[in-house]
Amino acid sequence: MNPSNLKHALFCAVITLVVSYPILGLDLVSAGTYIALEGTSTSTVLAILGAALVVFLFQLFRESIMAGLGQVPRPQLMTKGADISDETRLKLQNAFILVVVIGASLWPFIASRGAVDLATLVLIYVMLALGLNVVVGLAGLLDLGYVAFYAVGAYTFALLSQYYGVSFWVALPAGALLAALFGLALGFPVLRLRGDYLAIVTLGFGEIIRILLNNWTSLTGGPNGIGGIPDPTLFGMEFGRRVKEEGNISFHEFFSIPYDSTHKIIFLYLIALVLAVITFFVIRRLMQMPVGRAWEALREDEIASRSLGLSRTAVKLSAFTIGAFFAGFAGTVFASKQGFISPESFVFLESAIILAIVVLGGMGSQFGVILAAIAVTILPELAREFSEYRMLIFGAAMVLMMIWRPQGMMPMRRIHIKLEKPE
């Protein structure tokens, strides 16, 4: 046993106890006419001591443990298939996408209301993750304030509907375009920044937007938020029991069917599905265009890309603008789904979750990002009894992914182009 390992193990165990000390906080409780101090439960104390012991043993035998873990075969999901051509792979992907879209279209008619509502939230996160994937995964620009564009799209719809009576279909492109404008405005100050400095500036931008929404009470309502956000209509048909706007007609009355509140849930899900499919195919097409190649060149080596004549300004601004555009899409759908928004819906944790989805799925990989969005959104709902430990489990999953599969669940795969030699 190495003596230095023993010292390091003891130090780590002590640090674990120090960090865990706030959990042992004391509470003032009333005991009749007196006030008494009440500490944490015995099980919590034992759990903390057990954690410190685990840390001590891990650091003490770290070399042996890591050597054993190094012999564990790492998963190789979705990385094989080099024996098929790129053309065949592309056809298989298109067939798979078609099957998934058809299945997703039929989902709301066979699932429960709660499942459809959860699926709508999944599609919103899919749009957000695909948009952030452009900025982080393709262009390599670490954006920690992406939730700001999400908030711009949501508040655009909420404010336009509250003050001007604008419908969902008018606010949808307006929210996306305004979010893209904010993305363009953010792009200019960060043109010369990279890495950690870029992350800090974007983080500050996200917090500025949230604080502005929280303090501008005369316009945004501040912490009280904005309620009564209207639902989307279908050719003037509303999905409520009673018509809210003059000149419209209710959906169930037009088709002479009994009123059902699930009609609105299904319609909003289908809207989110169409927008998610549009987001997927637009970004997929952009990846195959010169702008997509420029994003990847900037991500791999900015100096080399500039030496090849690529405009750093244009490439960065296009990534921020396009990513923000689809975040505005998602924000508009989210505002319509919730019917109420407040600044607390757009905290930094949302940006962290979206970024984690991109990293877990595989930076630059559209299919991996979609799979990770589904997993991150649905798994916490399936394990509600562990809701108190959601972030702990989430962090542990991130650590394990970075150890065993740092490239993500489904790494990005480019189509190789071979140039024929001149005769």
C-alpha positions as CSV (number, residue, x, y, z in Angstrom):
1,M,0.0,0.0,0.0
2,N,1.4,3.4,-1.0
3,P,1.6,5.8,2.0
4,S,0.7,8.7,-0.3
5,N,-2.5,6.9,-1.2
6,L,-3.4,6.6,2.4
7,K,-3.0,10.4,3.0
8,H,-4.9,11.2,-0.1
9,A,-7.7,8.9,0.8
10,L,-8.0,10.4,4.3
11,F,-8.0,13.9,2.8
12,C,-10.8,13.0,0.3
13,A,-12.9,11.3,3.1
14,V,-12.6,14.4,5.3
15,I,-13.5,16.7,2.3
16,T,-16.6,14.5,1.8
17,L,-17.6,15.0,5.4
18,V,-17.1,18.7,5.2
19,V,-19.1,19.1,2.0
20,S,-21.9,17.0,3.5
21,Y,-22.0,19.0,6.7
22,P,-24.8,21.4,5.5
23,I,-27.1,18.4,5.2
24,L,-26.7,17.9,9.0
25,G,-28.3,21.3,9.6
26,L,-30.3,22.0,12.7
27,D,-33.9,23.1,12.7
28,L,-35.9,25.1,15.3
29,V,-39.0,23.2,16.2
30,S,-41.7,24.1,18.8
31,A,-42.0,21.7,21.7
32,G,-45.0,23.0,23.7
33,T,-44.0,26.4,25.0
34,Y,-40.3,25.9,24.3
35,I,-38.2,26.0,21.2
36,A,-35.9,23.0,20.7
37,L,-33.1,22.2,18.2
38,E,-33.7,19.2,16.0
39,G,-31.0,17.7,13.9
40,T,-31.1,15.4,10.9
41,S,-32.2,11.7,11.1
42,T,-29.9,8.9,12.0
43,S,-30.2,7.3,8.5
44,T,-28.9,10.5,6.9
45,V,-25.9,10.5,9.3
46,L,-25.2,6.9,8.5
47,A,-25.5,7.5,4.7
48,I,-23.0,10.4,4.9
49,L,-20.5,8.2,6.9
50,G,-21.0,5.4,4.4
51,A,-20.3,7.8,1.5
52,A,-17.1,9.0,3.2
53,L,-16.0,5.4,3.7
54,V,-16.7,4.6,0.0
55,V,-14.6,7.6,-1.0
56,F,-11.8,6.5,1.3
57,L,-11.7,3.0,0.0
58,F,-11.9,4.1,-3.6
59,Q,-9.0,6.5,-3.3
60,L,-7.0,4.0,-1.3
61,F,-7.3,1.3,-3.9
62,R,-7.7,3.6,-6.9
63,E,-5.0,2.0,-9.1
64,S,-6.4,-1.5,-8.8
65,I,-10.0,-0.3,-9.3
66,M,-9.2,1.7,-12.4
67,A,-7.1,-1.1,-13.8
68,G,-10.1,-3.4,-13.4
69,L,-12.5,-1.0,-15.0
70,G,-10.1,-0.5,-17.9
71,Q,-10.5,-4.2,-18.8
72,V,-14.3,-3.8,-19.0
73,P,-15.3,-3.7,-22.6
74,R,-16.8,-0.4,-23.6
75,P,-20.2,-0.3,-25.4
76,Q,-19.9,0.1,-29.1
77,L,-23.6,1.0,-29.9
78,M,-24.3,2.1,-33.4
79,T,-20.7,2.3,-34.4
80,K,-20.5,-0.8,-36.5
81,G,-21.7,-1.1,-40.1
82,A,-18.6,-0.1,-42.0
83,D,-19.3,-3.0,-44.4
84,I,-22.3,-1.2,-46.0
85,S,-22.0,1.8,-48.3
86,D,-22.9,5.3,-47.4
87,E,-25.7,5.3,-50.0
88,T,-27.2,2.2,-48.5
89,R,-26.9,3.6,-45.0
90,L,-28.6,6.8,-46.1
91,K,-31.5,4.8,-47.5
92,L,-31.8,2.8,-44.3
93,Q,-31.8,6.1,-42.3
94,N,-34.6,7.6,-44.4
95,A,-36.7,4.4,-44.1
96,F,-36.1,4.4,-40.3
97,I,-37.1,8.1,-40.1
98,L,-40.3,7.5,-42.1
99,V,-41.3,4.6,-39.8
100,V,-40.6,6.7,-36.7
101,V,-42.6,9.7,-38.0
102,I,-45.6,7.4,-38.9
103,G,-45.4,5.8,-35.4
104,A,-45.2,9.2,-33.7
105,S,-48.2,10.4,-35.7
106,L,-50.3,7.5,-34.6
107,W,-49.1,7.7,-30.9
108,P,-51.7,10.3,-29.6
109,F,-54.6,8.1,-30.9
110,I,-53.6,5.0,-29.0
111,A,-51.9,6.5,-25.8
112,S,-53.4,8.1,-22.7
113,R,-53.7,11.8,-22.2
114,G,-50.8,11.9,-19.8
115,A,-48.6,10.0,-22.2
116,V,-49.4,12.4,-25.1
117,D,-48.8,15.4,-22.9
118,L,-45.4,14.0,-21.9
119,A,-44.6,13.2,-25.5
120,T,-45.3,16.9,-26.4
121,L,-42.7,17.9,-23.8
122,V,-40.2,15.4,-25.3
123,L,-40.7,17.0,-28.7
124,I,-40.1,20.5,-27.2
125,Y,-36.8,19.3,-25.8
126,V,-36.0,17.6,-29.1
127,M,-36.3,21.0,-30.9
128,L,-34.2,22.7,-28.2
129,A,-31.5,20.0,-28.3
130,L,-31.3,20.0,-32.1
131,G,-31.0,23.8,-32.1
132,L,-28.2,23.7,-29.4
133,N,-26.5,20.9,-31.3
134,V,-25.9,23.4,-34.1
135,V,-24.1,25.8,-31.8
136,V,-22.2,23.3,-29.6
137,G,-22.1,20.0,-31.5
138,L,-21.4,21.4,-35.0
139,A,-19.8,24.8,-34.5
140,G,-18.1,24.0,-31.2
141,L,-19.3,27.1,-29.5
142,L,-20.1,26.3,-25.8
143,D,-23.3,28.1,-25.1
144,L,-24.5,28.1,-21.4
145,G,-27.3,30.6,-21.9
146,Y,-29.3,28.9,-24.6
147,V,-32.4,29.0,-22.4
148,A,-32.5,32.8,-23.1
149,F,-33.7,32.2,-26.7
150,Y,-36.2,29.7,-25.4
151,A,-37.6,32.4,-23.1
152,V,-37.7,35.0,-25.9
153,G,-39.9,32.7,-28.0
154,A,-42.2,32.0,-25.1
155,Y,-42.5,35.6,-24.0
156,T,-43.0,36.9,-27.5
157,F,-46.1,34.8,-27.9
158,A,-47.3,35.6,-24.4
159,L,-46.9,39.4,-24.7
160,L,-48.3,39.6,-28.3
161,S,-51.4,37.6,-27.3
162,Q,-51.9,39.6,-24.1
163,Y,-51.5,43.1,-25.5
164,Y,-52.4,42.7,-29.2
165,G,-54.5,39.5,-29.3
166,V,-52.1,37.8,-31.7
167,S,-52.8,34.2,-32.5
168,F,-50.5,31.2,-32.1
169,W,-49.8,30.9,-35.8
170,V,-48.7,34.5,-36.2
171,A,-46.6,34.4,-33.0
172,L,-44.9,31.2,-34.0
173,P,-42.7,32.8,-36.8
174,A,-42.5,36.0,-34.9
175,G,-41.1,34.3,-31.8
176,A,-38.6,32.3,-33.8
177,L,-37.4,35.4,-35.8
178,L,-37.1,37.5,-32.6
179,A,-35.1,34.7,-30.9
180,A,-32.9,34.5,-34.0
181,L,-32.4,38.3,-33.8
182,F,-31.3,37.9,-30.2
183,G,-28.9,35.1,-31.3
184,L,-27.5,37.4,-33.9
185,A,-27.1,40.2,-31.3
186,L,-25.3,37.7,-29.0
187,G,-23.0,36.6,-31.7
188,F,-21.3,39.9,-32.3
189,P,-19.8,40.4,-28.8
190,V,-18.4,36.9,-28.6
191,L,-16.8,36.7,-32.1
192,R,-13.3,36.8,-30.5
193,L,-14.1,34.5,-27.6
194,R,-13.6,30.7,-27.3
195,G,-13.8,28.0,-24.7
196,D,-14.4,29.0,-21.1
197,Y,-14.6,32.7,-21.9
198,L,-17.4,32.1,-24.4
199,A,-19.2,29.9,-21.9
200,I,-19.1,32.6,-19.2
201,V,-20.4,35.4,-21.6
202,T,-23.3,33.2,-22.8
203,L,-24.1,32.2,-19.2
204,G,-24.2,35.9,-18.3
205,F,-26.5,36.6,-21.3
206,G,-29.0,34.0,-20.2
207,E,-29.0,35.4,-16.6
208,I,-29.5,38.9,-18.0
209,I,-32.6,37.9,-19.9
210,R,-34.1,36.0,-16.9
211,I,-33.4,39.0,-14.5
212,L,-34.8,41.4,-17.1
213,L,-38.0,39.4,-17.3
214,N,-38.2,39.1,-13.6
215,N,-37.7,42.9,-12.9
216,W,-39.6,44.4,-15.8
217,T,-42.9,44.0,-14.0
218,S,-44.8,46.6,-16.0
219,L,-44.4,44.6,-19.2
220,T,-43.7,41.0,-18.3
221,G,-45.5,40.7,-14.9
222,G,-42.3,40.0,-13.2
223,P,-42.3,36.9,-11.0
224,N,-46.1,36.7,-11.3
225,G,-45.6,35.6,-14.9
226,I,-48.2,35.8,-17.7
227,G,-51.3,33.6,-17.8
228,G,-54.2,33.0,-20.1
229,I,-52.0,32.3,-23.1
230,P,-54.3,31.1,-25.8
231,D,-54.3,27.7,-27.4
232,P,-53.6,27.2,-31.1
233,T,-56.6,27.1,-33.4
234,L,-57.3,25.0,-36.5
235,F,-58.7,27.2,-39.3
236,G,-60.6,29.3,-36.7
237,M,-61.8,26.3,-34.7
238,E,-61.0,26.4,-30.9
239,F,-60.6,23.4,-28.8
240,G,-62.2,24.7,-25.6
241,R,-65.7,24.0,-24.4
242,R,-66.7,27.6,-25.2
243,V,-65.4,29.9,-27.9
244,K,-63.3,32.7,-26.5
245,E,-63.0,34.9,-29.6
246,E,-65.9,36.3,-31.6
247,G,-66.1,34.8,-35.1
248,N,-64.5,31.4,-34.1
249,I,-66.3,28.1,-33.7
250,S,-65.5,25.3,-31.4
251,F,-64.0,22.1,-32.8
252,H,-66.5,19.7,-31.3
253,E,-69.4,21.8,-32.5
254,F,-68.1,22.0,-36.0
255,F,-67.8,18.2,-36.3
256,S,-70.9,17.6,-34.1
257,I,-69.0,15.4,-31.7
258,P,-69.0,15.4,-27.8
259,Y,-66.5,17.8,-26.2
260,D,-63.2,16.1,-25.1
261,S,-60.4,18.0,-23.5
262,T,-57.9,15.5,-25.1
263,H,-58.5,17.1,-28.5
264,K,-56.4,20.1,-27.6
265,I,-53.6,17.9,-26.2
266,I,-53.5,15.8,-29.4
267,F,-53.6,18.9,-31.7
268,L,-50.7,20.5,-29.8
269,Y,-48.8,17.3,-29.9
270,L,-49.2,17.1,-33.7
271,I,-48.0,20.7,-34.0
272,A,-44.9,20.0,-31.9
273,L,-44.3,16.8,-34.0
274,V,-44.5,18.7,-37.3
275,L,-42.2,21.5,-36.0
276,A,-39.7,18.9,-34.6
277,V,-39.6,17.1,-38.0
278,I,-39.1,20.4,-39.8
279,T,-36.3,21.3,-37.4
280,F,-34.7,17.9,-38.0
281,F,-34.8,18.1,-41.8
282,V,-33.7,21.7,-42.0
283,I,-30.7,21.2,-39.8
284,R,-29.9,17.9,-41.6
285,R,-29.9,19.8,-44.9
286,L,-27.8,22.6,-43.5
287,M,-25.2,20.0,-42.4
288,Q,-24.9,18.8,-46.0
289,M,-24.4,22.3,-47.3
290,P,-21.2,24.4,-47.3
291,V,-22.4,26.2,-44.1
292,G,-22.5,22.9,-42.3
293,R,-19.0,22.0,-43.4
294,A,-17.9,25.5,-42.3
295,W,-19.4,24.9,-38.8
296,E,-17.4,21.7,-38.5
297,A,-14.2,23.3,-39.8
298,L,-14.6,26.1,-37.2
299,R,-15.1,23.5,-34.5
300,E,-12.0,21.4,-35.4
301,D,-9.5,24.3,-36.0
302,E,-10.5,27.9,-36.1
303,I,-7.1,29.1,-37.3
304,A,-7.0,26.5,-40.2
305,S,-10.5,27.4,-41.2
306,R,-9.6,31.1,-41.4
307,S,-6.5,30.3,-43.5
308,L,-8.8,28.5,-46.0
309,G,-10.8,31.7,-46.5
310,L,-13.8,31.0,-44.2
311,S,-15.3,34.0,-42.5
312,R,-15.2,33.5,-38.8
313,T,-17.8,36.2,-38.3
314,A,-20.3,34.7,-40.8
315,V,-19.9,31.2,-39.5
316,K,-20.3,32.0,-35.9
317,L,-23.2,34.3,-36.5
318,S,-25.0,31.8,-38.6
319,A,-24.6,29.1,-35.9
320,F,-26.0,31.4,-33.1
321,T,-28.8,32.7,-35.3
322,I,-30.0,29.3,-36.6
323,G,-29.8,27.7,-33.1
324,A,-31.7,30.5,-31.5
325,F,-34.3,30.4,-34.3
326,F,-35.4,26.8,-33.4
327,A,-35.3,27.7,-29.7
328,G,-37.8,30.4,-30.4
329,F,-40.0,27.7,-32.1
330,A,-39.8,25.5,-29.0
331,G,-40.5,28.5,-26.7
332,T,-43.7,29.4,-28.5
333,V,-45.0,25.8,-28.3
334,F,-44.1,25.6,-24.7
335,A,-46.0,28.8,-23.8
336,S,-49.1,27.5,-25.6
337,K,-48.8,24.1,-23.9
338,Q,-48.5,25.5,-20.4
339,G,-50.9,28.5,-20.8
340,F,-48.7,30.2,-18.1
341,I,-45.0,31.2,-18.1
342,S,-42.8,32.9,-15.6
343,P,-39.0,33.6,-15.4
344,E,-38.7,30.6,-13.2
345,S,-39.4,28.4,-16.2
346,F,-36.1,29.6,-17.8
347,V,-33.4,29.2,-15.2
348,F,-29.8,28.0,-15.8
349,L,-30.8,24.4,-15.0
350,E,-32.7,24.3,-18.3
351,S,-29.7,25.3,-20.2
352,A,-27.6,22.6,-18.4
353,I,-30.2,19.9,-19.1
354,I,-30.3,20.8,-22.8
355,L,-26.5,20.8,-23.0
356,A,-26.4,17.5,-21.2
357,I,-28.8,16.1,-23.8
358,V,-26.4,17.2,-26.6
359,V,-23.4,15.7,-24.8
360,L,-25.1,12.4,-23.9
361,G,-26.5,11.9,-27.4
362,G,-23.2,12.7,-29.2
363,M,-22.2,16.1,-30.2
364,G,-23.1,16.7,-33.8
365,S,-25.3,13.6,-34.0
366,Q,-29.0,14.3,-34.7
367,F,-30.2,10.8,-34.0
368,G,-28.1,10.6,-30.8
369,V,-29.5,14.0,-29.6
370,I,-33.1,12.8,-30.2
371,L,-32.5,9.6,-28.3
372,A,-30.9,11.4,-25.4
373,A,-33.8,14.0,-25.3
374,I,-36.3,11.1,-25.0
375,A,-34.3,9.4,-22.3
376,V,-33.6,12.5,-20.2
377,T,-37.3,13.6,-20.4
378,I,-39.1,10.2,-19.9
379,L,-36.8,8.4,-17.4
380,P,-37.5,10.8,-14.5
381,E,-41.2,10.4,-15.1
382,L,-40.9,6.6,-15.0
383,A,-39.1,6.7,-11.6
384,R,-41.1,9.2,-9.7
385,E,-40.3,7.5,-6.4
386,F,-36.7,8.6,-6.9
387,S,-37.6,12.2,-7.7
388,E,-35.6,13.5,-4.8
389,Y,-32.5,11.9,-6.2
390,R,-33.1,12.9,-9.8
391,M,-30.1,15.3,-10.1
392,L,-27.9,12.8,-8.3
393,I,-28.8,10.0,-10.7
394,F,-28.5,12.4,-13.6
395,G,-25.0,13.5,-12.5
396,A,-23.9,9.9,-12.0
397,A,-25.1,8.9,-15.5
398,M,-23.1,11.8,-17.0
399,V,-20.0,10.7,-15.2
400,L,-20.4,7.1,-16.3
401,M,-21.0,8.2,-19.9
402,M,-17.9,10.3,-19.9
403,I,-15.8,7.4,-18.6
404,W,-17.2,4.6,-20.8
405,R,-18.5,6.4,-23.9
406,P,-17.3,10.0,-24.1
407,Q,-18.3,10.3,-27.7
408,G,-22.0,9.9,-26.8
409,M,-24.6,7.3,-27.3
410,M,-24.7,7.7,-31.1
411,P,-21.6,9.5,-32.3
412,M,-21.7,11.7,-35.4
413,R,-20.9,9.9,-38.6
414,R,-20.1,11.8,-41.8
415,I,-20.6,10.6,-45.3
416,H,-17.2,10.2,-46.9
417,I,-16.7,11.7,-50.4
418,K,-13.9,10.1,-52.5
419,L,-12.4,12.1,-55.3
420,E,-11.5,10.2,-58.5
421,K,-7.9,10.6,-59.6
422,P,-7.6,12.3,-63.0
423,E,-6.6,10.1,-65.8
